[in-house]
Amino acid sequence: SLIGRLMFDLPEEMGLIAVAVRQTQGKGRGGNVWLSPMGCALSTLHISIPLHSNLGQRIPFIQHLVSLAVVEAVRSIPGYEDIELRVKWPNDIYYSDLMKIGGVLVNSTLIETTFHILIGFGFNVSNSNPTICINDLIAKFNREEGTELRPLSADCLIARTVTVLERLVEVFQEKGPNGVLPQYYKYWVHSGQRVRLRGEDGPLAWIVGIDDFGYLQVHQEGQDVESVHPDGNSFDMLRNLIVPK
């Protein structure tokens, strides 16, 4: 991609973002195709992270920070705090725990002692198809609460997301995971959720949180909390299959 070639030619302190109006060859996790109709906010952002830093030692956390930044971009606007936008581990943006509204894909390249990170993120802002969009949630909120919140634009939300992400990265670099996790848990869909380990007939466990490296932590009755990772290319909340690492 153009941004992938450009990122190594720019001065270290210069940020780079590409914003797409439409995207025809979007990629998701595990080789999935990401459909991107008009009205979808689409961006690829380049950031540099020193290897010897809190985030450099925990690169998987970046996708969580970006998902959180998208949600926070909307819910930090006065009046929009209760719009039901949430994060789903590891890299999705959801309407409540019901429907996917966006996603994040992170690629990292280590050159000497610097990670060059390309962050692709897309979320539905004003397109009701193929699922639902942020402006649908705002309209629903207005109907239910009698408010008159205005619809938001993709440009505004991309700009807000990048600004929030910069702040989250700064806090993470200064304080580590604990600097951002309370905010993350406030918006995530998994509190107290039950999952099955190793298969549909496997033992039941409860989701506790995420560990220092961004993996999911679960608690099985009578056992210690353990870190797990998704089975296959997505953590499917319906099938609830998680395989211990």
C-alpha positions as MATLAB code, in Angstrom:
seq = 'SLIGRLMFDLPEEMGLIAVAVRQTQGKGRGGNVWLSPMGCALSTLHISIPLHSNLGQRIPFIQHLVSLAVVEAVRSIPGYEDIELRVKWPNDIYYSDLMKIGGVLVNSTLIETTFHILIGFGFNVSNSNPTICINDLIAKFNREEGTELRPLSADCLIARTVTVLERLVEVFQEKGPNGVLPQYYKYWVHSGQRVRLRGEDGPLAWIVGIDDFGYLQVHQEGQDVESVHPDGNSFDMLRNLIVPK';
ca = [
       0.000    0.000    0.000;
       1.045    3.598   -0.505;
       1.069    4.404    3.199;
       3.172    1.290    3.864;
       5.832    2.554    1.453;
       5.665    6.148    2.639;
       6.008    5.488    6.344;
       9.736    4.765    6.224;
      10.546    7.922    4.220;
       9.073   10.451    6.615;
      10.824   12.224    9.491;
      10.473   10.285   12.757;
       8.262   12.882   14.460;
       5.829   13.233   11.583;
       2.541   11.339   11.753;
       0.803    9.960    8.684;
      -2.833    9.092    8.096;
      -4.674    7.951    4.984;
      -8.445    8.437    4.886;
     -10.503    6.501    2.340;
     -13.898    7.599    1.091;
     -14.524    4.115   -0.261;
     -12.484    0.981    0.009;
     -12.690   -1.944   -2.390;
     -10.165   -4.398   -0.967;
     -10.550   -4.096    2.781;
      -8.942   -6.787    4.909;
     -10.028   -8.183    8.254;
      -8.461  -10.611   10.699;
      -7.428  -14.012    9.405;
      -7.811  -12.998    5.764;
     -11.468  -11.990    6.094;
     -12.810   -9.408    3.672;
     -13.984   -6.122    5.179;
     -16.871   -4.529    3.250;
     -16.684   -0.750    3.177;
     -19.679    1.083    1.739;
     -20.067    4.854    1.590;
     -20.729    6.317    5.028;
     -18.105    4.153    6.665;
     -15.152    5.900    8.395;
     -11.996    4.299    7.002;
      -8.421    5.117    7.897;
      -4.921    3.788    8.022;
      -2.737    5.468   10.616;
       1.015    5.157   11.084;
       2.573    5.536   14.536;
       6.079    4.786   15.857;
       6.542    3.100   19.220;
       9.966    2.593   20.853;
      10.657   -1.090   21.551;
      11.908   -0.244   25.051;
       8.691    1.367   26.255;
       5.564    0.161   28.047;
       3.651   -0.206   24.794;
       6.667   -1.473   22.831;
       6.783   -4.429   25.220;
       3.026   -5.042   24.811;
       2.255   -4.432   21.139;
      -0.983   -6.546   21.165;
      -2.485   -3.815   23.375;
      -2.544   -1.367   20.466;
      -5.662   -2.913   18.926;
      -7.444   -2.530   22.280;
      -6.387    1.117   22.531;
      -7.670    1.852   19.019;
     -11.035    0.140   19.654;
     -11.336    2.131   22.878;
     -10.393    5.361   21.063;
     -13.232    4.892   18.542;
     -15.807    4.344   21.305;
     -14.412    7.194   23.369;
     -14.427    9.498   20.295;
     -18.229    9.310   20.350;
     -18.939    8.858   24.056;
     -16.673   11.692   25.209;
     -18.809   14.253   23.327;
     -21.111   16.063   25.798;
     -24.589   14.586   25.421;
     -23.369   11.425   23.665;
     -22.058    9.632   26.786;
     -24.874    7.051   26.791;
     -24.787    6.067   23.112;
     -24.471    2.254   23.348;
     -21.157    1.902   21.590;
     -18.808   -0.689   23.125;
     -15.548   -2.569   22.636;
     -15.427   -6.311   22.015;
     -12.120   -8.051   22.636;
      -9.811   -8.249   20.796;
     -10.500   -5.723   18.037;
     -14.164   -4.939   17.381;
     -16.485   -2.019   17.980;
     -20.032   -3.081   18.819;
     -23.548   -1.739   19.295;
     -24.140   -2.997   22.865;
     -23.294   -6.733   22.654;
     -25.605   -7.180   19.696;
     -24.010   -6.107   16.451;
     -20.623   -5.266   14.999;
     -20.176   -1.656   13.896;
     -16.442   -1.598   13.187;
     -13.074   -3.215   13.553;
      -9.348   -2.641   13.871;
      -6.387   -4.327   12.186;
      -2.799   -3.701   13.329;
       0.427   -4.532   11.475;
       3.785   -3.921   13.125;
       7.324   -3.915   11.738;
      10.336   -3.696   14.049;
      13.227   -1.709   12.606;
      16.225   -1.483   14.934;
      14.583   -0.343   18.199;
      11.383    1.180   16.821;
       8.075   -0.472   16.002;
       6.431    1.048   12.930;
       2.751    0.369   13.407;
       0.126    0.557   10.688;
      -3.358    0.752   12.168;
      -6.312    0.172    9.893;
      -9.691    0.981   11.368;
     -13.166    1.173    9.904;
     -16.527    1.847   11.518;
     -20.021    2.539   10.252;
     -21.000    6.176   10.743;
     -23.858    6.981    8.365;
     -24.469    3.724    6.481;
     -27.314    1.593    7.831;
     -26.247   -1.297    5.605;
     -24.934   -3.966    5.872;
     -25.574   -3.830    9.641;
     -26.161   -0.662   11.636;
     -24.267    2.595   12.091;
     -23.439    5.151   14.767;
     -25.995    7.658   13.441;
     -28.692    4.945   13.716;
     -27.779    4.616   17.404;
     -27.967    8.387   17.842;
     -31.410    8.519   16.134;
     -32.621    5.641   18.338;
     -31.333    7.445   21.445;
     -33.110   10.650   20.379;
     -36.399    8.758   19.921;
     -36.139    7.023   23.275;
     -34.819    9.922   25.348;
     -36.499   12.866   23.605;
     -33.099   14.452   22.884;
     -31.986   16.214   19.719;
     -28.419   15.009   19.315;
     -27.049   15.738   15.871;
     -25.717   13.016   13.572;
     -21.922   12.804   13.408;
     -19.642   12.800   10.362;
     -16.960   10.259    9.469;
     -14.315   13.017    9.194;
     -15.089   14.384   12.641;
     -14.957   10.915   14.216;
     -11.703    9.932   12.514;
     -10.100   13.146   13.806;
     -11.473   12.589   17.316;
     -10.350    8.933   17.289;
      -6.767    9.890   16.413;
      -6.712   12.596   19.107;
      -8.067   10.219   21.762;
      -5.639    7.484   20.648;
      -2.670    9.847   21.047;
      -3.751   10.536   24.616;
      -4.300    6.835   25.392;
      -0.838    5.965   24.032;
       0.723    8.714   26.195;
      -1.051    7.438   29.320;
      -0.090    3.835   28.533;
       3.557    4.805   28.038;
       3.548    6.593   31.364;
       1.492    4.208   33.530;
       1.297    0.894   31.647;
      -1.897   -1.175   31.225;
      -3.428    0.014   34.506;
      -3.519    3.566   33.170;
      -6.094    2.619   30.515;
      -7.820   -0.586   31.694;
     -10.469    1.061   33.921;
     -11.644    3.072   30.912;
     -11.512   -0.025   28.682;
     -13.596   -2.111   31.095;
     -16.153    0.675   31.370;
     -16.959    0.183   27.680;
     -16.360   -3.498   27.072;
     -19.122   -6.068   26.480;
     -17.651   -8.991   28.426;
     -18.158   -8.217   32.123;
     -19.185  -11.424   33.891;
     -19.668  -13.238   30.585;
     -19.511  -17.045   30.613;
     -17.475  -18.952   28.050;
     -16.673  -22.582   27.290;
     -13.052  -23.665   27.217;
     -11.630  -26.028   24.588;
     -14.962  -26.842   22.912;
     -18.735  -26.685   23.128;
     -18.773  -29.343   25.842;
     -15.745  -27.933   27.636;
     -15.712  -26.542   31.181;
     -17.477  -23.247   31.932;
     -15.386  -20.225   32.896;
     -16.068  -16.559   33.565;
     -14.297  -13.692   31.820;
     -12.365  -11.644   34.357;
     -10.434   -9.085   32.299;
      -7.323   -8.848   30.168;
      -3.790   -9.475   31.328;
      -0.698   -7.276   31.038;
      -0.145   -8.407   27.448;
      -3.707   -7.971   26.235;
      -4.800  -11.628   26.397;
      -8.168  -12.523   27.861;
      -8.249  -13.793   31.449;
     -10.826  -16.338   32.553;
     -11.672  -17.930   35.885;
     -12.808  -21.529   36.224;
     -14.444  -22.515   39.497;
     -11.893  -23.860   41.946;
      -8.949  -22.886   39.735;
      -6.603  -19.976   39.214;
      -7.287  -17.211   36.722;
      -5.676  -18.145   33.383;
      -4.937  -16.266   30.177;
      -6.441  -17.595   26.958;
      -6.544  -16.685   23.297;
      -9.234  -16.996   20.622;
      -9.898  -20.219   18.787;
      -9.513  -19.503   15.065;
      -9.738  -15.977   13.732;
     -12.423  -14.571   15.971;
     -13.625  -14.773   19.519;
     -17.174  -15.866   18.774;
     -19.465  -14.732   21.558;
     -22.200  -17.080   20.385;
     -20.184  -20.294   20.362;
     -18.008  -19.217   23.282;
     -15.011  -21.315   22.330;
     -11.693  -20.305   23.825;
      -8.539  -22.376   23.864;
      -6.043  -21.918   26.713;
      -2.648  -20.715   25.514;
];
